Amino acid sequence: MNGFFDIFNDKYNNNVKVVNDIYQDKDMASYYNANSIIIDDLYFYLNNLKSADKVLEIGTGNGRIFTPLFNHGIDMYGIEPAKEMIEHIRPKELSNRVFNISLQDFISKESKIYNKVIIPATSISVFSPQEINLFISKYLDEMPFNQFELLFDFLDINFFKATDSKIYRSKLGEYRVYSANYLKEDKVYFNIYLNNGIEEKIGKSVKYIYTEDIIKNMLLKKNYNIEVTHSNNTTRMIISIKK
């Protein structure tokens, strides 16, 4: 399976240019940032973080959560594998607090100086359950703090069911844009096609579906405290480690 569906698969079969990483393409990244899913999870993080915390956000993207938390006095740092996404963070000076590395590189190289780590909904779905499980096993277990928290939220599967296979049409500058999400088993495939009359290109991203049970199964043998809440198609979890 090539990861393209409907009209996007037709374009693929007609040899339209394929962008391998939509977050590294200037036009596709701009569209993604302008049309991000609206999730009201900012207050979840504000209510659980303090100015004394040293916080790392995994997958800062365009700074949707990172920037307002910093503006509220939280000592924020971040990692973001897509350099193009970091360039959308405003004010630009904040990008100096974001490391352009992968989650795997962070696990193996980064010193454990953060007492709280957050992974917002639009970020955690980029990582596979295997990657998150590795992060929990390799990073959280070795935290030097007496108390540490991992906070994250993720979109419930019903959200993706409601938008499954719906093709949206819009404009981005001179480009006509078509985009859609396709729910396939445990993944969501985002397809996008751009055409400005001179250039055509298609791209895709794959996001993983998370459930409360998936996370809890990762933690079955861990002596962690788990707090779960639900709000507006999102599940929010706080994993606390006390030594």
NUTORZA-876837 format. One line per field, with one value per atom (N, C-alpha, C): chain; x, y, z; atom name; residue number from 1. Coordinates in steps of 0.05 Angstrom, whole numbers, plus 32768, in hexadecimal, padded with zeros to 4 digits. Atoms other than C-alpha are relative to their C-alpha. Layout:
BEGIN
chaine <- c(A,...)
c1 <- c(X,...)
c2 <- c(Y,...)
c3 <- c(Z,...)
atome <- c(CA,...)
num <- c(NUM,...)
END
This chain:
BEGIN
chaine <- c(A,A,A,A,A,A,A,A,A,A,A,A,A,A,A,A,A,A,A,A,A,A,A,A,A,A,A,A,A,A,A,A,A,A,A,A,A,A,A,A,A,A,A,A,A,A,A,A,A,A,A,A,A,A,A,A,A,A,A,A,A,A,A,A,A,A,A,A,A,A,A,A,A,A,A,A,A,A,A,A,A,A,A,A,A,A,A,A,A,A,A,A,A,A,A,A,A,A,A,A,A,A,A,A,A,A,A,A,A,A,A,A,A,A,A,A,A,A,A,A,A,A,A,A,A,A,A,A,A,A,A,A,A,A,A,A,A,A,A,A,A,A,A,A,A,A,A,A,A,A,A,A,A,A,A,A,A,A,A,A,A,A,A,A,A,A,A,A,A,A,A,A,A,A,A,A,A,A,A,A,A,A,A,A,A,A,A,A,A,A,A,A,A,A,A,A,A,A,A,A,A,A,A,A,A,A,A,A,A,A,A,A,A,A,A,A,A,A,A,A,A,A,A,A,A,A,A,A,A,A,A,A,A,A,A,A,A,A,A,A,A,A,A,A,A,A,A,A,A,A,A,A,A,A,A,A,A,A,A,A,A,A,A,A,A,A,A,A,A,A,A,A,A,A,A,A,A,A,A,A,A,A,A,A,A,A,A,A,A,A,A,A,A,A,A,A,A,A,A,A,A,A,A,A,A,A,A,A,A,A,A,A,A,A,A,A,A,A,A,A,A,A,A,A,A,A,A,A,A,A,A,A,A,A,A,A,A,A,A,A,A,A,A,A,A,A,A,A,A,A,A,A,A,A,A,A,A,A,A,A,A,A,A,A,A,A,A,A,A,A,A,A,A,A,A,A,A,A,A,A,A,A,A,A,A,A,A,A,A,A,A,A,A,A,A,A,A,A,A,A,A,A,A,A,A,A,A,A,A,A,A,A,A,A,A,A,A,A,A,A,A,A,A,A,A,A,A,A,A,A,A,A,A,A,A,A,A,A,A,A,A,A,A,A,A,A,A,A,A,A,A,A,A,A,A,A,A,A,A,A,A,A,A,A,A,A,A,A,A,A,A,A,A,A,A,A,A,A,A,A,A,A,A,A,A,A,A,A,A,A,A,A,A,A,A,A,A,A,A,A,A,A,A,A,A,A,A,A,A,A,A,A,A,A,A,A,A,A,A,A,A,A,A,A,A,A,A,A,A,A,A,A,A,A,A,A,A,A,A,A,A,A,A,A,A,A,A,A,A,A,A,A,A,A,A,A,A,A,A,A,A,A,A,A,A,A,A,A,A,A,A,A,A,A,A,A,A,A,A,A,A,A,A,A,A,A,A,A,A,A,A,A,A,A,A,A,A,A,A,A,A,A,A,A,A,A,A,A,A,A,A,A,A,A,A,A,A,A,A,A,A,A,A,A,A,A,A,A,A,A,A,A,A,A,A,A,A,A,A,A,A,A,A,A,A,A,A,A,A,A,A,A,A,A,A,A,A,A,A,A,A,A,A,A,A,A,A,A,A,A,A,A,A,A,A,A,A,A,A,A,A,A,A,A,A,A,A,A,A,A,A,A,A,A,A,A,A,A,A,A,A,A,A,A,A,A,A,A,A,A,A,A,A,A,A,A,A,A,A,A,A,A,A,A,A,A,A,A,A)
c1 <- c(8011,8000,8012,7FEF,801C,7FF8,8009,7FF4,7FEF,8011,7FCC,7FE5,801B,7F81,7FF0,8012,7F4A,800F,7FF4,7F5F,801E,7FE3,7FA3,800F,7FF4,7FB1,8001,8000,7F9D,8017,7FE9,7FD0,801A,7FE8,8004,8005,7FFE,7FF6,8006,7FF9,7FFC,801B,7FE5,8042,8003,7FFD,8034,8017,7FEA,8070,7FF7,8006,8070,8014,7FF0,8089,8002,7FFC,80A8,7FFA,8005,80A2,7FF1,8010,8068,8009,7FF8,8084,801A,7FE8,80C4,7FFB,8007,80A0,7FF3,8009,8095,7FE2,801C,8050,7FEE,8011,8034,8002,7FFD,8050,7FEF,8010,802E,7FE2,801C,7FEC,7FF9,8005,7FF2,7FFE,8000,8001,7FE6,8017,7FC7,7FE6,8018,7F96,8002,7FFD,7FAB,7FE6,8018,7F76,7FFF,8003,7F5B,7FFA,8003,7F64,8003,7FFF,7F55,800F,7FF1,7F8D,8014,7FED,7FB6,7FFC,8005,7F94,8007,7FF8,7FA1,801E,7FE3,7FEC,8005,7FFC,7FE7,7FF8,8009,7FC2,8012,7FEF,7FF7,801E,7FE5,8037,8004,7FF9,805A,8019,7FE9,808E,801A,7FE8,80BF,8008,7FFA,80BA,8012,7FF0,80ED,7FF2,8012,80C1,800A,7FF9,80D0,7FE7,8016,809C,800B,7FF8,80A4,7FEE,800F,808F,7FF3,800B,8088,7FF0,800E,8070,8004,7FFF,805F,7FFE,8001,805D,7FE4,801C,8012,7FFD,8000,801D,8019,7FE6,8066,8000,7FFE,8060,7FEE,8010,8024,8009,7FF6,8042,8018,7FE9,8083,7FF7,800A,805C,7FF2,800B,803B,8015,7FEA,807F,800B,7FF6,808D,801B,7FE6,80D6,8000,8005,80CA,8018,7FEE,80F7,7FF1,800E,80E5,8012,7FF3,80F9,7FEC,8011,80DF,8011,7FEF,80FB,7FFE,8004,80DF,8009,7FF5,8109,7FED,8013,80D4,7FEA,8014,80A2,800B,7FF4,80D3,8000,7FFF,80D8,7FE5,8019,808E,7FFB,8003,8098,8005,7FFE,808C,7FFC,7FEA,80AE,8017,7FEB,80E9,8015,7FEC,8116,7FFB,8007,80F0,800A,7FF6,8109,801B,7FE7,814C,7FFD,8006,812B,7FF7,800A,8117,8016,7FEB,8147,7FF6,8008,8143,800B,7FF7,814C,7FE7,8015,8123,7FFC,8005,8103,8015,7FEC,8135,801A,7FE7,8170,7FFF,8004,8153,8004,7FFF,814C,801D,7FE5,8194,8014,7FEC,81B7,7FF9,8008,818F,8003,7FFF,819F,7FE4,801B,8164,7FFE,8000,815D,7FE3,801C,8111,7FF0,8010,80E2,7FE3,8019,80A5,8003,8000,809B,7FE4,801B,805D,8001,8003,8045,7FE3,801B,8007,7FF4,800F,7FD2,800A,7FF7,7FEB,801D,7FE4,8031,8002,7FFD,8028,7FF8,800A,8003,8015,7FEB,8042,8012,7FEE,8067,7FF1,800D,8057,7FFF,8001,8042,801B,7FE6,8085,8014,7FEE,80AB,7FF9,8008,8082,8007,7FF9,808C,801E,7FE3,80D7,8007,7FFB,80D6,7FFA,8007,80B2,8014,7FEE,80E0,801D,7FE4,8123,8004,7FFC,8118,7FF4,800E,80E4,800C,7FF6,8100,801B,7FE5,8144,8000,8001,812B,800D,7FF3,8156,7FEF,8011,811D,7FF0,8011,80F7,7FE3,801B,80B8,8001,7FFF,80AD,7FE5,801A,8070,8002,8004,8060,7FE3,801C,8022,7FFB,8006,8001,7FE2,801C,7FBE,8000,8002,7FA6,7FE3,801B,7F69,7FF4,800E,7F36,7FFA,8004,7F28,7FE6,8019,7EE1,8004,7FFA,7EFF,8008,7FF7,7F21,7FEB,8016,7EE4,7FED,8012,7EBC,800A,7FF4,7EED,800B,7FF4,7F01,7FF7,8004,7F08,7FF2,800C,7EEA,8016,7FEC,7F10,7FF9,8003,7F19,800F,7FF4,7F26,8005,7FFA,7F48,8015,7FEC,7F7B,8018,7FE8,7FC3,8010,7FF3,7FDD,7FF6,8008,7FDD,7FF8,8005,7FD3,7FE2,8019,7F91,8009,7FF7,7F95,7FE8,8013,7F70,800E,7FF5,7F79,7FEB,8013,7F5A,800F,7FF6,7F64,7FF3,800B,7F5C,8007,7FFC,7F53,8003,7FFA,7F73,800C,7FF8,7F76,800A,7FF6,7FA4,800E,7FF3,7FBC,7FED,800E,7FA2,8014,7FEF,7FBF,7FF5,8007,7FBD,800B,7FF8,7FBF,7FFB,8003,7FCA,800B,7FF9,7FCE,7FFF,7FFE,7FE4,8005,7FFE,7FDE,7FFE,8001,7FEF,8000,8001,7FE8,801B,7FE5,8033,800C,7FF5,8045,7FEA,8012,8020,8011,7FF1,8035,7FEC,8010,8017,8012,7FF1,802C,7FEE,8010,8016,800F,7FF4,8022,7FF0,800D,8012,7FFF,8003,7FF7,7FF4,8008,7FEB,7FE9,8017,7FAA,8008,7FFA,7FB2,7FE5,8016,7F81,800A,7FF8,7F81,800C,7FF6,7F8C,801C,7FE5,7FC9,8015,7FEE,7FEB,8002,8000,7FD6,800F,7FF2,7FF1,801E,7FE3,8035,800A,7FF9,8034,7FF9,800A,801A,8014,7FEC,805C,800F,7FF2,806F,7FF1,800C,8063,7FFB,8006,8047,7FE3,801C,800A,7FF5,800C,7FDB,7FE6,8019,7FA6,7FF5,800C,7F75,7FE7,8019,7F41,7FF9,8009,7F17,7FF2,800D,7F01,8000,8002,7EE7,8011,7FF2,7F00,801D,7FE5,7F42,8001,7FFA,7F5E,801A,7FE9,7F8F,800A,7FF4,7FC0,8018,7FE8,7FF3,800C,7FF1,8027,8014,7FEF,8049,8013,7FEC,8089,800A,7FF6,809B,8014,7FEB,80DC,8006)
c2 <- c(7FE8,8000,8019,7FE8,8044,8016,7FEC,806B,8016,7FEC,8093,7FF2,800B,808A,8013,7FF0,80A2,8010,7FEF,80DD,8003,7FFE,80DF,7FE8,8018,8098,8003,7FFB,80AC,8012,7FEF,80E4,7FF1,8010,80B4,7FEE,8012,8084,800F,7FEF,80BE,800E,7FF7,80CB,801D,7FE5,810D,7FFF,7FFE,8124,7FF9,8008,8103,800D,7FF4,812A,7FEC,8016,80F8,8009,7FF7,8123,801B,7FE8,8156,8016,7FEC,8179,800F,7FF2,818A,800F,7FF1,81A6,801A,7FE6,81F1,8004,7FFC,81F2,7FEE,8012,81B4,8005,7FF8,81C9,8018,7FE8,820D,7FF9,8009,81EB,7FF2,800F,81BC,8013,7FED,81F6,8011,7FEF,821F,7FF1,8010,81E6,7FEA,8013,81C3,7FFB,8008,819E,8012,7FF0,81CB,7FEE,8011,81A8,8012,7FEE,81CB,7FF3,800E,81A9,8012,7FEE,81E7,8002,7FFD,81EF,7FE7,8019,81A6,8002,7FFE,81B5,8018,7FE9,81FA,7FF8,8007,81DB,7FEC,8015,81A6,8006,7FF7,81CD,8019,7FE9,8200,800D,7FF2,8235,7FF4,800D,820D,7FE7,8018,81D2,8005,8000,81C4,7FEC,8010,81AA,7FFB,8007,8186,7FF8,8008,8182,7FEF,8012,8148,8006,7FF9,815E,801B,7FE4,81AA,8009,7FF7,81B1,801E,7FE3,81FA,8011,7FF2,820B,8004,7FFD,8202,8000,8002,81EE,800D,7FF7,8200,801E,7FE3,824B,800B,7FF6,825A,7FF7,8009,8230,8011,7FEF,8257,801C,7FE5,8298,8002,8001,8282,7FFB,8002,827D,7FE5,801B,8233,7FFE,8003,8221,7FE9,8013,81FE,7FFA,8009,81D6,7FEB,8012,81A9,7FF1,800D,8177,7FFE,8001,8178,7FF6,800B,814B,800F,7FF2,8177,801D,7FE5,81B6,8015,7FEE,81D6,8009,7FF9,81D3,8013,7FEE,81F5,801C,7FE5,822F,800F,7FF3,823D,800A,7FF7,8249,801E,7FE4,8291,8007,7FF2,82BA,7FED,8012,829D,7FF9,8005,82A3,7FE6,8018,826A,7FE6,8017,823A,7FF6,8008,823B,7FED,8012,8213,7FE5,8018,81DC,7FF2,8010,81A4,7FF1,800D,818B,7FE3,801B,8141,7FED,8014,8101,7FF7,800B,80E0,7FEB,8014,80A6,800D,7FF2,80D6,800D,7FF3,80FA,7FEB,8015,80B9,7FF8,800A,80A5,8015,7FEC,80E8,8015,7FE9,811B,7FF9,8004,8123,8004,8001,8119,8017,7FE8,8160,800B,7FF6,8168,7FF0,800F,8158,7FFB,8006,8159,7FFF,8002,8143,8000,8000,8152,7FF7,8008,8134,8006,7FF9,8158,7FEE,8013,8135,7FFF,8001,814A,7FF6,800A,8132,7FE3,801C,80EF,7FEE,8011,80D4,7FFC,8003,80DE,7FE9,8015,80AB,7FE6,801A,8061,7FF7,800B,803C,7FF4,800C,8018,8015,7FEA,805A,800C,7FF5,8074,7FEC,8014,8032,8000,7FFF,8037,8019,7FE7,807F,7FFC,8005,8069,7FEE,8014,802E,800B,7FF8,804F,801B,7FE5,8097,8004,7FFB,8099,7FF0,8012,805E,800A,7FF8,8081,801D,7FE5,80C5,8003,7FFD,80E0,800E,7FF1,8107,7FEE,800F,80F0,7FFF,7FFF,8104,800B,7FF9,8109,7FFB,8004,8111,8001,8000,8100,8007,7FF7,8125,7FFF,8000,8118,7FFD,8004,8117,7FF6,800A,80F5,8000,7FFF,80F9,7FE4,8019,80C3,7FF6,800B,8095,800A,7FF6,80B0,801A,7FE7,80F3,7FF8,8008,80D0,7FF2,800D,80A6,8015,7FEB,80E7,800E,7FF2,8103,7FEC,8015,80C1,8003,7FFF,80C7,8019,7FE7,810E,8011,7FF0,8136,801E,7FE3,8180,800F,7FF0,81B4,801C,7FE5,81F7,800C,7FF1,822A,8006,7FF8,8238,8010,7FEF,8274,7FF9,8008,825E,7FE3,801C,8216,7FF9,800E,81EF,7FE8,8015,81BE,7FED,8015,817D,7FEF,800F,8157,7FEE,8013,811D,7FEE,8014,80ED,7FE5,801B,80A2,7FEE,8012,8074,7FE3,801B,8031,7FF1,8010,8000,8012,7FF0,8020,8019,7FE8,805A,8012,7FEC,809A,800A,7FF6,80AD,801B,7FE5,80F7,8003,7FFC,8103,801D,7FE4,8146,8002,7FFB,815E,801E,7FE4,81A3,8003,7FFB,81C0,801E,7FE3,8208,8006,7FFC,81FD,7FFB,8005,81F5,7FE7,8017,81C3,7FF1,8011,8188,7FEF,8012,8161,7FF4,800E,812F,7FF8,8009,811B,7FF2,800D,80F3,8000,8006,80EA,7FEA,8016,80AF,8007,7FFB,80B9,7FE6,8019,8082,8006,7FFE,8077,7FF6,8008,8075,7FFD,8004,805B,7FFF,8002,805B,7FE4,801B,800F,7FFC,8003,8014,800B,7FF4,8043,7FEF,800F,801B,7FE5,8019,7FDB,8003,7FFA,7FFC,8002,7FFA,800A,7FEB,8015,7FC8,7FF9,8009,7FB6,8017,7FE9,7FFD,8009,7FF6,801A,801E,7FE4,805B,8006,7FF7,8082,800C,7FF6,8090,800F,7FF0,80C7,8005,7FFE,80C7,8012,7FF0,80FB,8001,7FFF,8103,801B,7FE6,8144,8004,7FF8,8155,7FF0,8012,8119,7FFC,8005,8117,7FF1,800D,80EA,800C,7FF2,810B,7FEE,8012,80E4,800D,7FF8,80F4,7FE7,8017,80BF,800B,7FF6,80CD,7FEA,8012,80AC,800B,7FF9,80AF,7FEB,8013,8090,8003)
c3 <- c(8000,8000,8000,8002,7FEC,8013,7FED,8020,7FF4,800D,7FED,7FF9,8004,7FE2,7FEE,8011,7FB2,7FEC,8015,7F87,8005,7FFA,7FAA,7FF4,800C,7F93,7FE2,801D,7F4C,7FF8,8005,7F4F,8002,7FFD,7F68,7FE8,8017,7F2F,7FE7,8017,7EFE,8003,7FFD,7F17,8008,7FF5,7F39,8015,7FED,7F63,801D,7FE5,7FA8,8013,7FEB,7FE4,8016,7FED,8013,801D,7FE5,8052,7FFE,8004,8051,8014,7FEC,808F,7FF8,800A,806A,7FE6,8018,802D,8008,7FF7,8034,7FFD,8005,8014,8010,7FF1,8035,801E,7FE4,8079,8006,7FFC,8070,8002,8000,8060,801A,7FE8,809B,8018,7FEA,80CB,8000,8002,80B0,8005,7FFE,80B6,8016,7FEA,80F6,800E,7FF0,811E,8019,7FE8,8155,8017,7FE8,8197,8019,7FE9,81D9,8017,7FEB,8200,800E,7FF4,8212,801E,7FE4,8255,8010,7FF3,8266,8008,7FFA,8263,8013,7FEE,8284,801D,7FE5,82BF,800E,7FF4,82C9,7FFF,8001,82BE,8011,7FEF,82EB,7FF5,800A,82DE,800A,7FF5,8308,7FF0,8010,82D8,7FE9,8018,82A2,7FED,8010,826A,7FE3,801C,8228,7FF2,8011,81F1,7FE9,8016,81C1,7FE8,8018,817B,8002,7FFC,8182,7FE7,8018,813A,7FFC,8005,812D,801A,7FE7,8177,800B,7FF8,8181,801F,7FE3,81CA,800C,7FF6,81D3,8006,7FFD,81C8,8016,7FEB,81F5,801C,7FE6,822E,8007,7FFA,8228,8008,7FFA,8228,801B,7FE5,8269,8015,7FEC,828B,8004,7FFD,8282,7FF2,800B,8275,7FEC,8015,8233,7FEE,8015,8205,7FEF,8012,81CB,7FED,8016,8197,7FE9,8018,814F,7FE9,8015,8118,7FE5,801A,80DF,8002,7FFF,80D6,7FF6,800C,80AB,8014,7FEC,80E5,8015,7FEC,8115,7FF5,800B,80E5,8002,7FFC,80F1,801C,7FE4,813C,8002,7FFC,814F,801E,800E,816A,7FF9,800B,8144,8015,7FEC,8181,8010,7FF1,81A2,7FF3,800E,816C,800B,7FF4,8190,8017,7FEA,81C7,7FF6,800C,8197,7FF1,800C,8183,7FE8,8019,813C,7FFF,7FFE,814D,8001,7FFF,814A,801D,7FE6,8186,8008,7FFB,8180,8008,7FF9,8181,801B,7FE6,81BC,8017,7FEB,81E4,8005,7FFD,81D7,8008,7FFD,81DC,8016,7FF0,8205,801E,7FE3,824F,800C,7FF3,827E,8014,7FEF,8298,8003,7FFF,8290,8014,7FEC,82C9,7FF6,800C,829B,7FE2,801D,8253,7FF6,800B,8229,7FE3,801C,81E8,7FF8,8008,81CD,7FEA,8011,81A3,7FE3,801C,815E,7FFD,8000,8171,8005,7FF8,8193,7FE9,8015,8156,7FEA,8014,812B,8008,7FF7,8155,8003,7FFE,8153,801E,7FE5,8193,8008,7FF9,818F,8008,7FF9,8190,801C,7FE6,81CB,8016,7FEC,81F0,8006,7FFD,81E4,8011,7FF1,81FE,801E,7FE5,823D,800E,7FF4,8249,8003,8000,8238,800D,7FF6,824E,801C,7FE7,8285,8017,7FEB,82AC,800C,7FF7,82B2,800A,7FF6,82CA,801B,7FE6,8303,8015,7FEE,8322,8013,7FEE,835F,7FF7,800C,833B,7FE4,801D,82F0,7FF4,800D,82C4,7FE2,801D,827C,7FFB,8006,8263,7FE2,801D,8220,7FFC,8007,81FD,7FE3,801C,81BD,7FF8,800B,8190,8000,7FFF,8199,7FE3,801A,815E,7FF3,800B,8156,7FF1,800F,813F,7FE4,801B,8105,7FF0,800E,80F5,7FF4,800A,80EC,7FE8,8017,80B9,7FEB,8012,8097,7FE3,801D,804B,7FF5,800A,8047,7FF3,800E,8013,8002,7FFC,8023,7FEA,8016,7FED,800B,7FF7,7FFB,7FEF,800F,7FE3,8012,7FF2,7FF8,7FEC,8014,7FD2,7FE4,801B,7F89,7FFD,8001,7F9A,8006,7FF8,7F99,8011,7FED,7FD3,8005,7FF9,7FDE,8017,7FE9,8020,800C,7FF3,8046,8013,7FED,8080,7FF9,8005,8075,8018,7FE9,80B1,7FF7,8008,80A5,8017,7FE8,80E0,8016,7FE9,8114,7FF8,800A,80E9,7FF1,8011,80C8,7FEC,8015,8085,7FF7,800A,8074,7FE4,801C,8029,7FF8,8009,8008,7FE3,801C,7FBF,7FFB,8006,7FA8,7FE2,801C,7F62,7FFC,8005,7F4D,7FE2,801D,7F02,7FF3,800A,7EFA,800D,7FF1,7F30,800E,7FF1,7F4C,8014,7FED,7F8A,8014,7FEC,7FBB,8017,7FE9,8000,8014,7FEB,803C,801A,7FE6,8086,800D,7FF2,80B2,801D,7FE3,80F8,800C,7FF2,812B,8012,7FEE,8150,801C,7FE4,819C,800E,7FEE,81CF,801D,7FE4,821A,8006,7FFB,8219,7FF6,800C,81EC,8014,7FED,821E,801A,7FE7,825B,7FFD,8004,823C,8000,7FFF,8235,801D,7FE4,8280,8014,7FEF,829B,8016,7FED,82BD,800D,7FF5,82D0,8019,7FE7,8315,7FFD,8005,82F9,8008,7FFC,830D,7FE6,8019,82D3,8006,7FFD,82D3,7FE4,801A,8299,8001,8003,8284,7FE2,801C,8245,7FFB,8007,8222,7FE2,801C,81DD,7FEC,8013,81B5,8006,7FF9,81DA,801B,7FE7,8210,800B,7FF3,8241,8016,7FEC,826B,800D,7FF1,82A0,800C,7FF4,82B1,8014,7FEB,82F3,8009,7FF6,830A,801A,7FE5,8354,8009,7FF8,836D,801E)
atome <- c(N,CA,C,N,CA,C,N,CA,C,N,CA,C,N,CA,C,N,CA,C,N,CA,C,N,CA,C,N,CA,C,N,CA,C,N,CA,C,N,CA,C,N,CA,C,N,CA,C,N,CA,C,N,CA,C,N,CA,C,N,CA,C,N,CA,C,N,CA,C,N,CA,C,N,CA,C,N,CA,C,N,CA,C,N,CA,C,N,CA,C,N,CA,C,N,CA,C,N,CA,C,N,CA,C,N,CA,C,N,CA,C,N,CA,C,N,CA,C,N,CA,C,N,CA,C,N,CA,C,N,CA,C,N,CA,C,N,CA,C,N,CA,C,N,CA,C,N,CA,C,N,CA,C,N,CA,C,N,CA,C,N,CA,C,N,CA,C,N,CA,C,N,CA,C,N,CA,C,N,CA,C,N,CA,C,N,CA,C,N,CA,C,N,CA,C,N,CA,C,N,CA,C,N,CA,C,N,CA,C,N,CA,C,N,CA,C,N,CA,C,N,CA,C,N,CA,C,N,CA,C,N,CA,C,N,CA,C,N,CA,C,N,CA,C,N,CA,C,N,CA,C,N,CA,C,N,CA,C,N,CA,C,N,CA,C,N,CA,C,N,CA,C,N,CA,C,N,CA,C,N,CA,C,N,CA,C,N,CA,C,N,CA,C,N,CA,C,N,CA,C,N,CA,C,N,CA,C,N,CA,C,N,CA,C,N,CA,C,N,CA,C,N,CA,C,N,CA,C,N,CA,C,N,CA,C,N,CA,C,N,CA,C,N,CA,C,N,CA,C,N,CA,C,N,CA,C,N,CA,C,N,CA,C,N,CA,C,N,CA,C,N,CA,C,N,CA,C,N,CA,C,N,CA,C,N,CA,C,N,CA,C,N,CA,C,N,CA,C,N,CA,C,N,CA,C,N,CA,C,N,CA,C,N,CA,C,N,CA,C,N,CA,C,N,CA,C,N,CA,C,N,CA,C,N,CA,C,N,CA,C,N,CA,C,N,CA,C,N,CA,C,N,CA,C,N,CA,C,N,CA,C,N,CA,C,N,CA,C,N,CA,C,N,CA,C,N,CA,C,N,CA,C,N,CA,C,N,CA,C,N,CA,C,N,CA,C,N,CA,C,N,CA,C,N,CA,C,N,CA,C,N,CA,C,N,CA,C,N,CA,C,N,CA,C,N,CA,C,N,CA,C,N,CA,C,N,CA,C,N,CA,C,N,CA,C,N,CA,C,N,CA,C,N,CA,C,N,CA,C,N,CA,C,N,CA,C,N,CA,C,N,CA,C,N,CA,C,N,CA,C,N,CA,C,N,CA,C,N,CA,C,N,CA,C,N,CA,C,N,CA,C,N,CA,C,N,CA,C,N,CA,C,N,CA,C,N,CA,C,N,CA,C,N,CA,C,N,CA,C,N,CA,C,N,CA,C,N,CA,C,N,CA,C,N,CA,C,N,CA,C,N,CA,C,N,CA,C,N,CA,C,N,CA,C,N,CA,C,N,CA,C,N,CA,C,N,CA,C,N,CA,C,N,CA,C,N,CA,C,N,CA,C,N,CA,C,N,CA,C,N,CA,C,N,CA,C,N,CA,C,N,CA,C,N,CA,C,N,CA,C,N,CA,C,N,CA,C,N,CA,C,N,CA,C,N,CA,C,N,CA,C,N,CA,C,N,CA,C,N,CA,C,N,CA,C,N,CA,C,N,CA,C,N,CA,C,N,CA,C,N,CA,C,N,CA,C,N,CA,C,N,CA,C,N,CA,C,N,CA,C,N,CA,C,N,CA,C,N,CA,C,N,CA,C,N,CA,C,N,CA,C,N,CA,C,N,CA,C,N,CA,C,N,CA,C,N,CA,C,N,CA,C,N,CA,C,N,CA,C,N,CA,C,N,CA,C,N,CA,C)
num <- c(1,1,1,2,2,2,3,3,3,4,4,4,5,5,5,6,6,6,7,7,7,8,8,8,9,9,9,10,10,10,11,11,11,12,12,12,13,13,13,14,14,14,15,15,15,16,16,16,17,17,17,18,18,18,19,19,19,20,20,20,21,21,21,22,22,22,23,23,23,24,24,24,25,25,25,26,26,26,27,27,27,28,28,28,29,29,29,30,30,30,31,31,31,32,32,32,33,33,33,34,34,34,35,35,35,36,36,36,37,37,37,38,38,38,39,39,39,40,40,40,41,41,41,42,42,42,43,43,43,44,44,44,45,45,45,46,46,46,47,47,47,48,48,48,49,49,49,50,50,50,51,51,51,52,52,52,53,53,53,54,54,54,55,55,55,56,56,56,57,57,57,58,58,58,59,59,59,60,60,60,61,61,61,62,62,62,63,63,63,64,64,64,65,65,65,66,66,66,67,67,67,68,68,68,69,69,69,70,70,70,71,71,71,72,72,72,73,73,73,74,74,74,75,75,75,76,76,76,77,77,77,78,78,78,79,79,79,80,80,80,81,81,81,82,82,82,83,83,83,84,84,84,85,85,85,86,86,86,87,87,87,88,88,88,89,89,89,90,90,90,91,91,91,92,92,92,93,93,93,94,94,94,95,95,95,96,96,96,97,97,97,98,98,98,99,99,99,100,100,100,101,101,101,102,102,102,103,103,103,104,104,104,105,105,105,106,106,106,107,107,107,108,108,108,109,109,109,110,110,110,111,111,111,112,112,112,113,113,113,114,114,114,115,115,115,116,116,116,117,117,117,118,118,118,119,119,119,120,120,120,121,121,121,122,122,122,123,123,123,124,124,124,125,125,125,126,126,126,127,127,127,128,128,128,129,129,129,130,130,130,131,131,131,132,132,132,133,133,133,134,134,134,135,135,135,136,136,136,137,137,137,138,138,138,139,139,139,140,140,140,141,141,141,142,142,142,143,143,143,144,144,144,145,145,145,146,146,146,147,147,147,148,148,148,149,149,149,150,150,150,151,151,151,152,152,152,153,153,153,154,154,154,155,155,155,156,156,156,157,157,157,158,158,158,159,159,159,160,160,160,161,161,161,162,162,162,163,163,163,164,164,164,165,165,165,166,166,166,167,167,167,168,168,168,169,169,169,170,170,170,171,171,171,172,172,172,173,173,173,174,174,174,175,175,175,176,176,176,177,177,177,178,178,178,179,179,179,180,180,180,181,181,181,182,182,182,183,183,183,184,184,184,185,185,185,186,186,186,187,187,187,188,188,188,189,189,189,190,190,190,191,191,191,192,192,192,193,193,193,194,194,194,195,195,195,196,196,196,197,197,197,198,198,198,199,199,199,200,200,200,201,201,201,202,202,202,203,203,203,204,204,204,205,205,205,206,206,206,207,207,207,208,208,208,209,209,209,210,210,210,211,211,211,212,212,212,213,213,213,214,214,214,215,215,215,216,216,216,217,217,217,218,218,218,219,219,219,220,220,220,221,221,221,222,222,222,223,223,223,224,224,224,225,225,225,226,226,226,227,227,227,228,228,228,229,229,229,230,230,230,231,231,231,232,232,232,233,233,233,234,234,234,235,235,235,236,236,236,237,237,237,238,238,238,239,239,239,240,240,240,241,241,241,242,242,242,243,243,243)
END
